[in-house]
């Protein structure tokens, strides 16, 4: 019995001794071996979807980059192959990457072979182009049997760099949260796709190598986003804004151009001065930063006056010397009035603070709630509910608020004691341009996957009729008067009429009047052409520092430059020349083709293809015979020689340019692909030196 007890004690002590040996003496060795056999399933990032502008130009894309490793002890790499090619492989790696010498790379490969390492990292962040070169190197050219191991990562790139950068946005993964900005953030789930799975093995250090050549689960790439932004207009808007900011030594500014009927944002630029006095897109002022709007708000006041009381634009207002008192507060116009009595029309045209406030207090002082109710009905007190995150929260002071004073009504009427985002102001002006229909600003047109449309974003109507039709007519007359005979005279353009309103607001620096004092905000918002509005635009310049701060002089030139360039380059504004003359020729769309190739392609689809010419030529389909495709030669060059514009639809940009430029016609192209629309109608006469605009699709 005692012997059994002794044996059990010895056995227990032996086990305890062995545990101590493993824990303290051999622990590092066993832990290293355990780690060597650790496997883990890693997520493989899907290729993020692209973001395009309205014409198919790439705004954001994911470029693949690779971690390059080598399993130099792969069974297919025998001793002879290694010894014969290792020096050449080292030389090729040194020549491609230029970060190490041939000797260093060769030494690295020999050491891995000697130590029987199954995975050695050669280079990270290798481009796709360099990867294709790598695959031609000695040993690696054996393909999967050549020991080359690649791990793909994706890097987001914006081909147009700063253009619309903040609105395009980004997604930044942080420890506790994910920062989502702009369209990238708003449509993150749509763009990101579905991650794949890959089984990896941990080897020496913290290096992981794939166990299999293929992924266990292949990633599913994200869908593509087609925006409403036109990168050509965006470029114009951003450059015009930048010039104004530099000229006026301003701290920041924004520009937004919107399509009247649809609310589609064609351009949105936000520029901020950095410490180095450069300007960059890092804050979305147009969407996220409500401020006191100043005089551009007077449109809302006049809409309320006209819609509620149908005031006459000839109504007389006594503005005196341009100064007045409301209780203990002094209100003053920015300049002395032309006469002591102004009509309501002239009050608006000259942007009289005194005149506007007197009209509002005359009609609404007994019922300020009615005035505020009108402003709320204009959707100025709530966010627009845009697709892009980060929209600022506006504020229209309510009568019941604790900070409502006896002076609040007159000051609100001229754009103070309220907080409005530029996009909200733009939406209100756009509603007037759109005959009372208020549409929500929108940034996205479609979501596509592999070229197939998954979702289309239609215009969203916020109010079918914001105010009465007669109110709209009077409001348009007011805004046209600002440009023709008021504070916006500098925006008079010969080719077309503009309507809008200037604004000059005195605002707090960094949001604190008492601590930081005040500065100015210059603005202009309006639409063009005034007689048939197609676009609405707002320009805001903050803290101009060169002594000029009026909206018409600081923001107005930006609006004018954008309007003129958009007008001159858009087919929407161009009437076909000689439209009333009869067409000299008519023809269906044209293509340039190789007849033999077309016949071959037709046979593969079981379609009979015939041609009236055996030469490579421009051809069009003969519609007389519906049972077969018959191609008829078209003498485009001959038509041009006779001074007649042919039907260019279906031609590639290259062919259209060749034909037209060789005949003395200046060509401007928009978009990509083949000709879809032309500014000079087919069959019309032309003169050398004429300009033609071609829309490609």
Residue, then its C-alpha position, 0 to 999 in steps of 0.5 A: x500500500x505504501x509502495x503504491x502511494x510512493x509510486x503515485x507521488x513520484x509520478x505526480x512529481x515527474x508530471x510537475x517537473x515536466x510541466x515546469x520544464x515545458x513552461x520555463x525551460x522549453x516554453x519559447x521553443x514550443x510557443x514558436x512551434x505553435x505559432x508556426x502552425x497558426x492559421x487564420x482566415x483573412x478577409x480579402x478586400x473587394x475592389x471598390x466601385x468607381x465613381x463617375x461624373x454625368x458624362x462617364x469621366x472617372x472621379x474616383x477609382x481603386x487601383x490595385x497594389x500588391x505585396x510581393x513574396x516568394x516561396x523559393x523552396x517550392x517543390x517545383x524549384x529544383x536545385x539546378x533551376x535555383x542555382x542557374x537563375x538566382x543571380x539573374x533573378x536578383x539582377x532583375x529585382x534590383x533593376x525593377x525596384x531600384x531599392x537594393x543591389x543585385x548582390x543584396x537580393x541574391x543574398x536574400x534569396x540564397x538565405x531563404x533557400x538555405x533556411x528553408x523559408x517558405x515565404x519571404x516578402x520582397x516588396x510592398x505596394x507594387x503596381x499592377x504594371x510592375x507585377x506583370x513585369x515580375x511575372x516575366x523574370x527568371x524562375x517567376x515565369x514558371x507561373x504558380x510553380x515559380x514560387x511567386x506569391x501576391x497579396x492584393x490591396x486597393x488604393x483609392x485614387x481621384x484622377x482629377x485630384x482636388x476637383x469636387x474632392x470634398x463632395x466625392x469624399x472618403x471613408x476612413x477606418x478608425x479604431x472605434x468608428x468609421x469616418x464617412x465623408x461625401x459620396x464615398x461615405x454616403x454610398x459606402x455599402x454600395x461601393x465596397x462590395x463583399x469581401x472574400x476569404x483567404x486561409x493564411x499561415x503565420x510564419x516567422x515574426x508577424x508575417x502571414x503567407x497564403x496556404x493555397x494559390x486561390x482564395x477560399x471565397x472570391x471577393x465580389x466587387x462593388x457597384x459603380x456610382x454615376x453622379x450628376x457632377x459634370x467635371x468640365x463645369x466643375x473645373x470652370x467653377x473651381x477655377x473661377x472661385x479660386x481666382x476670386x479667393x486669391x484676388x480678394x485674399x479671402x479665407x474660404x468660399x463655395x460655389x454650387x451650380x444646379x440644374x433648375x428642372x431636376x435639382x441635379x448638382x452639376x458643380x460644387x466647389x469648396x475652397x479653404x485657405x491653408x496656413x501656407x496661403x494655398x487653397x484646398x477642398x477640405x470642408x463642405x461649406x455649401x452643405x455643412x455650414x449654415x451662416x447668417x445669409x444677409x441680403x440674399x435672404x430678402x427674397x424669402x421676405x419678399x416672397x412672404x410679403x407678396x404671397x400673403x398680402x399681394x403687395x404691389x411692386x410700385x408701393x412706396x416706402x419711406x427709407x429717409x436717409x437710409x437709417x432707422x431705429x427699432x427700439x434701441x437698435x440702429x439699422x443702416x443701409x450699406x449706402x445712402x438711398x437715391x431718394x428718401x422714398x423708394x418703390x418696393x421694386x427699388x428697395x429690392x434692387x438696391x438691397x435696402x435694409x431699411x426699406x425691406x424691414x419697414x415693409x415686413x414690419x408694416x405687414x407682419x408686426x401684429x402677427x410675426x408668427x405668420x411671417x415665420x410660418x411662411x419661412x418654415x413653409x419655404x423649408x428653411x427651418x429644416x435640413x434638406x435631407x441630402x444624400x451626402x452626410x454632414x448636412x448642417x442644421x439651419x435655424x429660423x428663430x421662432x416667436x416662442x424661442x427664448x431669444x426672440x426680441x422685439x427687434x427680431x422681426x426686422x433683423x430676420x427680414x434682412x438675413x440676420x438672426x437666422x442660420x441657413x446653408x448655401x444649398x438651402x438658399x440655392x434651393x429657394x432661388x431655384x424654386x422661383x426659377x422653376x416656376x414655384x416647384x421646389x426640387x431637392x438638390x441631388x448628387x447621384x444619377x444612377x447605380x450600375x453594376x457591370x454596366x447594368x443599371x441597378x437604381x435610378x435616382x429621379x428628381x425629388x419634389x419638395x413642394x409642387x407650388x411653393x407660392x402662388x404663380x403671381x408671386x413667382x412672376x413678381x419675384x422674377x421681376x424683382x431679381x431681373x431688376x437687380x441685375x439690370x438696374x440694381x446692385x448686380x449691374x456688373x453681371x449684365x451679359x450681352x448674350x443672355x439675361x441673368x436674374x438674382x440677388x446680391x448679398x453682403x452679410x456682417x458675420x462673426x469671426x469663428x462664430x463669436x462676435x464678442x471674442x473675435x469681432x466681425x468680418x464680411x460674407x459676400x454672395x450672389x445667387x441667381x439663375x440663367x438665362x432669365x427668360x428660360x432658366x436652365x441653371x441656378x448658381x450660388x457663390x459665397x466668398x468669406x472674409x474678403x480682405x482687400x477692402x472690397x466686400x460687396x456681393x456684387x463686386x466680390x461674388x458676382x464676377x465668379x457667377x458671371x464667369x461660370x454662367x458665360x462659360x457654361x452658356x458658350x459650351x452647352x448645346x442646351x443654349x445653342x439653337x441649330x443654325x439655319x433652322x428655318x431653312x429646308x434640309x439639303x440632305x437627310x441621312x441616318x447615323x453613320x459608321x466607319x467599318x471594314x466590310x469583310x470584318x462586318x460580314x464575318x461578325x454577321x455570320x457568327x450571329x446568323x445575320x446576313x450582311x450585304x454592302x454596296x461597296x467592297x472598300x473600307x468606307x463610311x457606311x449607313x444602313x439601308x432601311x428599305x430591306x428589313x430582312x437583312x442589313x445592307x450597308x450603303x456608302x456615304x460620301x461624308x467628305x463630299x458633303x463637306x466639300x459642298x459646304x453641307x454638314x453631314x449626319x455625324x451620329x455614330x462616328x467616333x470622336x477621332x473620325x469626326x474630328x478628322x473630317x471636320x477639322x480638315x474642312x476648316x470647322x472648329x470642333x468642341x467635344x463633350x463626353x466619350x464614345x460616339x457622336x450622339x448630338x451635334x449643334x449644327x443640324x445635318x443638312x445645314x450649310x456651314x462656313x469655314x471657321x464655324x464652331x460645332x459642338x459634339x456630344x459623345x455617348 
